[in-house]
Amino acid sequence: MITTELSNVGEIIQNQREVFQTGKTKDITFRIEQLKILKQAIIEHEQAIVEALQADLHKPEVETYITEISVVKEIDYVIKHLQNWSKPKKASVSWDFFSYSARIYPEPLGVVLIIGPWNYPFQLIISPLVGAIAAGNCAIIKPSEIASHTSDVIAKIITKHFDPAYIAVIEGGVEASQKLLAEKFDHIFFTGGTAVGKIVMAAAAKYLTPVTLELGGKSPCIVDTEINIEHTVRRITWGKFINAGQTCIAPDYLLVNKKIKKDLIDGLEKSLKEFYGNNPINSPDYARIISQKHFDRLVNFLKDGEVIIGGENQPSERYIAPTVIDNVSLEDSVMQEEIFGPILPIIEYTDIAEAIALITSRPKPLALYLFSQDKNLQKRVLQETSSGGVCINDTVMQVGVSSLPFGGVGDSGIGNYHGKASFDTFSHNKSVLQNSFWFDLKWRYAPYEGKLPLIKKLLG
């Protein structure tokens, strides 16, 4: 494991500040070059990344390419648009400012800190890094120590291809995070749980450091009657059970119209067998729980409601079968916190108003899913609920569209990123107003005697 000594953190930050002050990272050509280097580094180390994620999460190679290495697509998108994003933009001025011109200049923030999670430990550290580079910053990244193999690979890649005075990796556990959070940064980007997010925000407040918090929550999935049942169950199965359910935007629970509940359950059972066979523990396409601690937490959820599909588990392998549970109470523990695992509760409703009321009575989720071809129902759900994002007639795929900002609202997060949103997150939009010298109206200067009627007319 490559580890930068924690005692050197202050020195690394100072070195990065000195590099940033040279203006080197602000150069657009430099930024594009660094993005290309990052892309090529990922391609060169593909096999090592695949092996690391297999070791940490038993993640299938196809899932690794779809959900982790696909970050290279984001890099391509950013490179394509960066020249345009970085140009000063004209701003309109009112008629009384007729001799002025206004522009908005995006400028980098400085030295930023990016703290990543363990569930998608490669993609969720590299994706915000792409934004930080694109905006012209220096960066320190802190991968999750829980996904230790992936953390090690990230450290090797970054150390090999980038000067630590530009991009540095700090590995380690809680002590490393505490050491970093005690320092002053120009922005902190954190992906993880709400409890740690509060700690990050409190630490940032000491220096008035802006934060982006990508958290999570219980993302609901509404299933109406007007659907293609086969497509619906397949899309829900994939979105819920990729990475063994350890996805911040996975459907957390289903709100199913009572009329189609049985058909949906039958479809889910069939779809799970198609995906993972009769015994998913033997499937090469099914991941494992990241740690014993998380495994034990999830197994406790199996005591709630009635297990109607799955439920099998194997502690020695940290394996929990894809599981569907029925007859859950809103007071059950499985409905009190984000599941973050392969357990899917089903709650039935008879009128959409019930489903909407349940969603709005809870903290705002990171994602909301709706399966329905009813345009009026789609419109109603969009208008009457609030969530970080919405995906209609599919799950999880919204995260792959670079033109869509990704982020939470309320308890599910602060700020967003991906594509232009990433560039904006790591930039400051500097307003610049310029006047001309060709003449100078004196109405605003002292002495003011006799000028009030004119001023009222001009400014009224």
C-alpha positions in Angstrom: 0.0 0.0 0.0 1.3 3.4 -1.0 0.6 5.8 1.9 1.6 9.4 2.2 2.7 10.1 5.8 0.0 11.9 7.7 2.6 14.2 9.2 3.3 15.6 5.7 -0.3 16.6 5.0 0.3 20.3 5.8 3.4 20.3 3.6 1.5 18.7 0.7 -1.2 21.3 0.9 1.3 24.1 1.0 3.1 22.7 -2.0 -0.2 22.5 -3.9 -1.0 26.1 -3.0 2.4 27.2 -4.3 1.8 25.3 -7.6 -1.7 26.8 -7.9 -0.3 30.3 -7.3 1.9 29.9 -10.4 -1.2 29.8 -12.5 0.0 26.6 -14.2 -3.3 24.7 -13.5 -5.4 27.5 -14.8 -4.1 27.0 -18.4 -6.8 25.2 -20.5 -4.2 23.3 -22.5 -2.7 22.0 -19.3 -6.1 20.9 -17.9 -6.9 19.0 -21.1 -3.5 17.3 -21.1 -4.0 16.2 -17.5 -7.5 14.8 -18.3 -6.0 12.9 -21.2 -3.2 11.5 -18.9 -5.9 10.4 -16.4 -7.9 8.7 -19.1 -4.9 6.8 -20.4 -3.8 5.8 -16.9 -7.2 4.3 -16.3 -7.0 2.4 -19.6 -3.5 1.1 -18.8 -4.5 -0.1 -15.4 -7.9 -1.6 -16.3 -6.9 -5.1 -15.3 -5.6 -4.0 -11.9 -8.8 -2.0 -11.3 -10.9 -5.1 -12.2 -8.9 -7.3 -9.8 -9.0 -4.8 -7.0 -12.8 -4.5 -7.2 -13.1 -8.3 -7.4 -11.0 -8.5 -4.2 -13.0 -5.8 -2.3 -16.6 -6.5 -3.4 -16.5 -9.7 -5.5 -17.6 -7.3 -8.3 -18.2 -9.0 -11.6 -16.0 -7.7 -14.4 -18.9 -6.5 -16.5 -20.3 -4.4 -13.6 -16.8 -3.0 -13.0 -16.7 -1.7 -16.6 -20.3 -0.4 -16.5 -20.1 1.3 -13.1 -16.5 2.1 -12.5 -14.2 2.2 -15.6 -17.0 3.9 -17.6 -15.7 7.1 -15.9 -13.5 7.5 -19.0 -16.7 8.4 -20.9 -17.1 11.3 -18.5 -13.6 12.4 -19.2 -14.2 12.4 -22.9 -17.4 14.5 -22.4 -15.5 17.0 -20.3 -12.6 17.3 -22.7 -15.0 18.0 -25.6 -16.8 20.8 -23.8 -14.1 22.3 -21.6 -13.0 25.1 -24.0 -16.5 26.4 -24.1 -17.2 26.1 -20.4 -14.1 28.0 -19.4 -14.7 31.0 -21.7 -16.0 34.2 -20.0 -19.7 34.6 -20.6 -21.5 37.8 -21.4 -24.1 39.0 -19.0 -26.9 41.4 -19.8 -27.1 44.9 -18.3 -30.2 47.1 -17.9 -30.6 50.3 -20.0 -29.3 52.6 -17.2 -26.0 50.7 -17.4 -25.8 51.4 -21.1 -22.1 52.4 -21.0 -21.1 49.2 -19.2 -20.3 45.6 -20.2 -20.7 42.6 -17.9 -19.0 39.2 -18.0 -18.8 36.1 -15.8 -15.4 34.5 -15.5 -15.2 30.9 -14.2 -12.1 30.5 -12.1 -10.7 27.6 -10.1 -11.1 27.5 -6.4 -7.6 26.4 -5.4 -6.8 23.3 -3.4 -9.7 20.9 -3.0 -10.2 17.7 -1.0 -12.2 14.8 -2.3 -13.2 12.0 0.0 -14.6 8.8 -1.6 -16.8 6.0 -0.4 -16.3 2.2 -0.5 -19.3 1.0 -2.6 -18.1 2.3 -6.0 -14.6 3.1 -4.7 -13.0 3.9 -8.0 -15.6 5.7 -10.0 -16.8 7.9 -7.1 -13.3 9.2 -6.4 -12.2 9.7 -10.0 -15.4 11.3 -11.3 -15.2 14.4 -8.9 -11.5 14.5 -9.6 -12.3 15.0 -13.3 -14.3 18.0 -12.3 -11.5 19.4 -10.1 -8.9 19.0 -12.9 -11.3 20.5 -15.5 -11.9 23.6 -13.4 -8.2 24.1 -12.8 -7.6 23.1 -9.2 -5.1 21.1 -7.3 -6.5 18.2 -5.4 -6.0 15.8 -2.5 -8.0 12.6 -2.8 -8.8 10.3 0.1 -10.1 6.8 -1.1 -12.0 4.6 1.3 -9.9 2.4 3.4 -12.7 -0.2 3.6 -12.2 -1.0 -0.1 -8.5 -1.3 0.6 -7.4 -3.0 -2.7 -9.0 -0.3 -4.8 -7.5 2.4 -2.6 -4.1 0.9 -3.2 -4.6 0.8 -7.0 -5.8 4.5 -7.0 -2.7 5.5 -5.0 -0.4 3.7 -7.5 -2.1 5.2 -10.5 -2.1 8.8 -9.2 1.4 8.6 -7.8 2.8 7.2 -11.0 1.2 9.8 -13.3 0.8 13.0 -11.3 3.1 15.2 -9.2 1.8 15.2 -5.6 2.2 19.0 -5.6 -0.7 18.8 -8.1 -2.7 15.7 -7.2 -2.0 13.7 -4.1 -3.5 10.6 -2.6 -3.8 10.2 1.2 -4.7 6.6 2.2 -5.8 5.5 5.7 -8.8 5.3 8.0 -10.5 7.6 10.4 -7.3 9.2 11.6 -6.4 10.2 8.0 -9.8 11.8 7.5 -9.6 13.6 10.7 -6.1 14.9 9.9 -7.3 16.2 6.5 -10.5 17.8 7.8 -8.4 19.7 10.3 -6.8 21.5 7.4 -8.1 24.4 5.4 -9.2 23.6 1.8 -11.0 25.7 -0.8 -13.7 23.1 -1.3 -14.5 19.7 0.2 -16.3 17.1 -1.9 -17.6 14.1 0.2 -19.5 11.0 -0.9 -20.8 8.7 1.9 -23.3 8.4 4.7 -25.3 11.2 6.3 -23.6 10.8 9.7 -20.1 11.3 8.4 -21.4 14.0 6.1 -22.4 16.0 9.2 -18.9 15.6 10.6 -17.4 16.9 7.3 -19.7 19.9 7.2 -18.9 20.8 10.8 -15.2 20.6 10.1 -15.6 22.7 7.0 -17.5 25.4 8.9 -14.4 26.2 10.9 -12.9 27.7 7.8 -16.1 28.6 6.0 -15.1 26.0 3.4 -17.8 25.3 0.8 -18.9 21.6 0.6 -20.5 19.2 -1.7 -22.1 16.3 0.1 -23.2 13.3 -1.9 -25.2 11.3 0.6 -28.1 8.9 0.1 -31.3 7.9 1.7 -34.3 5.7 1.0 -35.0 6.1 -2.7 -38.5 4.9 -3.4 -39.7 3.1 -6.5 -43.4 3.5 -7.4 -44.9 0.9 -9.7 -48.2 1.8 -11.4 -50.5 -0.6 -13.3 -49.8 1.0 -16.7 -46.4 -0.7 -17.4 -44.7 -3.3 -19.4 -44.3 -5.8 -16.6 -41.4 -7.8 -18.1 -39.3 -4.7 -18.8 -40.2 -3.3 -15.4 -39.1 -6.3 -13.3 -35.9 -6.6 -15.3 -35.0 -3.0 -14.8 -35.8 -3.0 -11.1 -33.9 -6.3 -10.5 -30.8 -4.8 -12.2 -30.9 -1.5 -10.4 -31.5 -3.0 -7.0 -29.1 -5.9 -7.1 -26.0 -4.7 -9.0 -23.2 -4.5 -6.5 -25.3 -6.6 -4.1 -27.5 -3.5 -3.6 -24.7 -1.4 -2.3 -25.6 1.6 -4.4 -26.7 5.0 -3.1 -29.3 5.4 -5.8 -30.6 1.8 -5.8 -34.4 1.4 -5.3 -34.6 1.2 -1.6 -38.2 0.0 -1.4 -41.1 -0.6 -3.8 -44.5 1.1 -3.6 -46.6 -1.2 -5.8 -50.2 -0.7 -6.9 -52.2 -3.5 -5.2 -53.7 -4.7 -8.5 -50.3 -5.8 -10.0 -48.5 -6.7 -6.8 -48.7 -10.5 -7.4 -47.6 -10.2 -11.0 -44.7 -8.0 -10.0 -43.5 -10.4 -7.3 -43.8 -13.3 -9.8 -41.8 -11.3 -12.3 -39.1 -10.4 -9.8 -38.7 -14.0 -8.9 -38.4 -15.0 -12.5 -36.0 -12.2 -13.3 -33.7 -13.0 -10.4 -33.4 -16.6 -11.6 -32.6 -15.4 -15.1 -29.9 -13.1 -13.7 -28.3 -15.2 -11.0 -29.6 -18.8 -11.4 -31.3 -20.9 -8.7 -28.5 -20.4 -6.3 -27.0 -16.9 -6.6 -24.1 -17.8 -4.2 -22.6 -19.7 -7.2 -23.2 -17.0 -9.7 -20.1 -15.2 -11.0 -22.3 -12.2 -11.6 -23.3 -11.4 -8.0 -21.2 -9.3 -5.6 -20.6 -9.6 -1.9 -21.1 -7.3 1.1 -18.1 -5.1 1.7 -17.5 -6.0 5.4 -18.6 -8.1 8.3 -20.0 -5.1 10.0 -22.3 -4.2 7.1 -23.2 -7.9 6.7 -24.4 -8.1 10.3 -26.4 -4.9 9.9 -28.2 -6.3 6.8 -28.9 -9.7 8.3 -30.8 -8.0 11.1 -33.2 -6.5 8.5 -34.2 -10.1 7.5 -36.1 -10.3 10.8 -38.6 -7.7 9.5 -41.6 -8.6 7.5 -41.9 -11.8 5.6 -39.2 -13.0 3.3 -40.9 -14.1 0.1 -37.8 -14.4 -2.2 -34.2 -15.2 -1.1 -33.1 -14.6 2.5 -30.3 -17.1 2.4 -27.0 -15.8 3.8 -23.4 -17.1 4.4 -21.3 -15.1 6.9 -18.0 -16.7 5.8 -18.5 -15.3 2.3 -20.4 -12.1 3.4 -23.1 -13.4 1.0 -26.7 -12.3 1.3 -29.0 -13.7 -1.5 -31.2 -11.2 -3.5 -34.1 -10.9 -1.1 -37.6 -9.5 -1.4 -39.7 -9.0 1.8 -43.4 -8.4 2.1 -45.7 -7.3 4.9 -43.2 -4.7 6.3 -44.3 -2.0 8.7 -43.1 1.5 8.4 -41.8 1.2 11.9 -39.6 -1.8 11.1 -35.9 -1.2 11.2 -35.6 -2.0 7.5 -37.8 1.0 6.8 -36.0 3.4 9.2 -32.7 3.7 7.5 -31.1 3.3 4.0 -30.8 -0.5 3.3 -27.7 -0.3 1.2 -27.8 -4.0 0.4 -29.7 -6.7 -1.5 -33.0 -6.5 0.4 -36.1 -5.1 -1.2 -39.2 -4.4 0.8 -42.6 -4.2 -0.9 -45.4 -1.9 0.2 -48.7 -1.9 -1.6 -51.0 1.0 -2.2 -54.4 1.4 -3.8 -54.3 5.1 -4.7 -51.3 7.1 -5.8 -52.0 9.7 -3.1 -51.0 7.1 -0.5 -47.7 6.5 -2.2 -47.0 10.2 -2.5 -48.0 10.9 1.1 -45.6 8.2 2.3 -42.7 9.7 0.3 -43.3 13.3 1.3 -43.5 12.3 5.0 -39.9 11.2 4.9 -36.6 12.9 4.3 -36.0 13.8 0.6 -34.3 10.9 -1.2 -31.4 11.0 -3.6 -33.5 9.3 -6.3 -37.1 8.6 -7.0 -38.3 6.0 -9.5 -41.6 5.8 -11.2 -42.8 3.0 -13.6 -45.9 4.2 -15.4 -47.0 5.1 -18.9 -49.7 7.5 -17.5 -48.5 11.0 -18.4 -50.8 12.6 -15.9 -49.5 10.3 -13.1 -45.9 11.1 -14.1 -46.7 14.8 -14.0 -48.4 14.5 -10.6 -45.5 12.6 -9.0 -43.0 15.1 -10.4 -44.9 18.0 -9.0 -45.8 16.6 -5.6 -42.5 15.0 -4.6 -39.0 16.3 -4.1 -35.8 14.2 -4.6 -32.3 14.7 -5.9 -33.3 13.2 -9.2 -36.0 11.2 -10.9 -35.9 8.3 -13.4 -39.1 7.3 -15.1 -39.5 3.7 -16.3 -36.0 2.7 -15.4 -33.5 2.6 -12.5 -30.0 4.0 -11.8 -29.4 4.9 -15.5 -29.7 8.6 -14.8 -26.3 8.6 -13.2 -24.7 7.8 -16.6 -25.9 10.9 -18.4 -23.2 13.5 -18.2 -25.5 16.4 -19.2 -27.7 15.8 -16.1 -26.5 17.2 -12.8 -26.3 14.5 -10.1 -26.8 15.3 -6.4 -29.1 15.2 -3.5 -31.5 17.6 -1.8 -32.2 18.0 1.9 -30.9 15.0 3.9 -29.7 13.3 0.7 -27.0 15.9 -0.1 -25.8 19.3 -0.9 -24.7 20.3 -4.4 -24.2 18.3 -7.6 -21.8 17.2 -10.2 -21.2 15.3 -13.5 -20.3 17.1 -16.7 -20.8 20.8 -16.6 -22.1 20.6 -13.1 -18.7 19.1 -12.0 -16.9 22.1 -13.7 -19.3 24.5 -11.9 -18.9 22.8 -8.5 -15.1 23.3 -8.5 -15.3 26.8 -10.0 -16.1 30.3 -8.8 -18.1 32.4 -11.2 -16.4 35.8 -10.9 -18.6 38.7 -11.9 -16.7 41.5 -13.8 -18.4 44.8 -14.7 -16.5 47.3 -17.0 -17.3 50.9 -17.7 -16.1 53.0 -20.6 -14.3 56.4 -20.5 -16.1 58.0 -23.4 -18.3 60.1 -21.1 -19.3 60.4 -17.4 -22.8 61.2 -16.2 -22.7 63.1 -12.9 -26.1 62.3 -11.5 -24.8 59.9 -8.9 -22.1 62.1 -7.5 -22.3 64.6 -4.7 -23.5 67.3 -4.2 -27.0 65.7 -4.3 -29.1 68.9 -4.1 -31.9 68.8 -6.7 -31.0 65.4 -8.0 -33.6 63.3 -6.1 -36.4 63.6 -8.7 -34.1 62.5 -11.5 -32.7 59.6 -9.4 -36.2 58.4 -8.6 -37.0 58.5 -12.3 -33.9 56.6 -13.3 -34.1 54.0 -10.5 -37.8 53.8 -10.0 
